Amino acid sequence: MIGSGDVNDYLREITGQDITAKDFRTWHGTGHMFFQLTELGPARSETEAKRNIVAAIKATAGKLGNRPATCRNYYVHPVVIESYLSKQMFQIRASEGAPKTTLRNEEVAVLQLLQQCNSHTAARA
């Protein structure tokens, strides 16, 4: 029988990095949340923003098979929610001139968002 430890050992072996199946689940949850929020569009009020975030969390939790609280706390990067509230996510689009990858458009956008977040954090340090 193959267990999660076996899968994680295999992932570490083939990537040469400290990576686990949870990393893939978090990547998928974060991308799905980003997609859900961009589909809902910018909120016109704080109340609508909160309602949209709850709806997107529920949809993402359903996709992952988790409770919404578990999904939000463990499988969605907080920068996605922050970028929705600040409307920053609507300024990030997968560049048409970007190199072709196997990533979906929302994954490319999430990657750009995370890179922006990291560069802003590094600039403050």
N, C-alpha and C positions, 0 to 999 in steps of 0.2 A: 504494500500500500504506500502511495506517495503522500506525504504530508507537506504542510506549509514550509517546514524547515528545509525539506528537500528542494522545493521550488526556489526558496530564497538562496540556498547554497548554489543552485544551478545559475541563477541570475547573477550572483556575485562572480562565479567562475567565468561566465561568458562575457561579462562586461568589464571585469577587473575593477569594479567599484562596489562600494557598500550600498547596494540597491536591493530592495525587497519588493514583493508583490504589492505591498501597501503603497509604494511609490507610484505604481501604475494605476492603482485604484484612485489615489489622490489626484493624479494627472487627469484621469477620466472624469472624476467628479468636478474638478475645477473647470475643465473645458465645457462640460455639460452645463454647469451653472452660468458660465460666461455666455454660452449660446442662448440659454433661457432668458437671461436678462436683456441681451441685445434684441431678442425677438419681442420682448415686452416694450422695449423702447424707453426713452428717458421719462422719468416720472415728473408730473406737473406739481407735485407737492410732497412734503415729507411723509405724509400719511400714505399717499399712493406708492412712494418708494418703499416704505416698510411692507406694505401689502404685496408689492411685486417681489420683494426679496423672499418673503414667506412662501409665495406661490412657487418661485424658482427653486427654493430649497426643497419643498415638498416634491416637486417633479424630479429633481436630482436624486433625492433620497429614494424615491420609487424606482428610478433607473438602477441605483446601486443596491437596492434591497435593504436599506437601513431606515432607522427612525430619523426624522428631520434633525433632531438635536445632534445625533451622532454624525450625520452627514455634515452639518455646518461646522461642528467642532473638529472633525478629523479628516474630512475628505474634500473640503473646499478651501482654497487659499484665501485668506482674509483680504488680500489686495483686490480680489474680484468684487467683493461687496463694497469696499472703499471706493473703487473706481466707478462703480455704478452710482453711488451716492454723490460723488464729485462730477459725474458725467464724463470722466476721462476716458472710459471705455468706448465711448461713441466717437472718439477722435482717433482710435486705433483701428486700422483696417489692414488686412493682409495686403501688402504691396503687390500690385500687378507685375512689377518688374523684379520681384523677389525671385530667387532661385527656386526651381521646382523641388518640392519635397514630398514625402509621403504623409505629411501632416495635413489635417483638415484646416480650412480657413480659420475656424475659431481657435484651433490649437496654435496656429501661427500668431494670431492676435494675442492670445494668452501669453505666449512666449515673449512677445514684444512688451507686453504690459509688465511681466515679471522682470525683464531686463531693465526697463525704465525704472522700476521700483528699486532694483539693486543699485543702479547707477546713481539715483538720488540719495540712497542710504549711504553709499560709499563717499559721495561728495560732501555729505554732512560730517563724516567722521574725520 
